[in-house]
Amino acid sequence: MPGRTDWDAARVRRERDRFRAEIRVRPSKIDVPGHGQESVWGYSRPPRIERESRPVRVELAGVVLAQSVQAVRVLETSSPPTVYLPPSDVRFSSVRKMPERTLCEWKGLAVYWEAKVGVRVARAIAWSYPEPFPEYAALQDWIAFFPGRVDGCWLGEERVRPQPGEYYGGWVTDDVVGPFKGEPGSERW
């Protein structure tokens, strides 16, 4: 779940340096991609941004919270793609910002979003970077949804499966193989 609200510049620098200094290991067995698939172990660190070619849809309680043909995906070693949508494609009448923040050592301080549809409130369903680090300025204010915290996310006609673990927001589809960070024992990947 989202973290603290009291981040200052010095703490951001310390945490970013600490995260980047951590020693990463690869799992002993990496799945071999089949025809038309890609392995998350071929993704880079730091992450790269590329256009998502498929239409994207996010739903909660029968309401489309976001729909886009302009999405991008962020690809980082060990994680399935994370999909970001431009703010113009998000239904802000149902989605509102929360005060909590966390730090990504690559992208910057993230803010979280909750949704209210009728009487249903779903907390921390998405995040964004209002002031990303310069290398990720293209993601400024774009929204990424956690597939496991809404009722459904789709890439084209395929319903997305959530990345394992509570913290991560990757979109697992049939064209991506792992193993994926978030599974038990993957903390150092």
Disulfide bonds with the S-S distance in Angstrom:
none
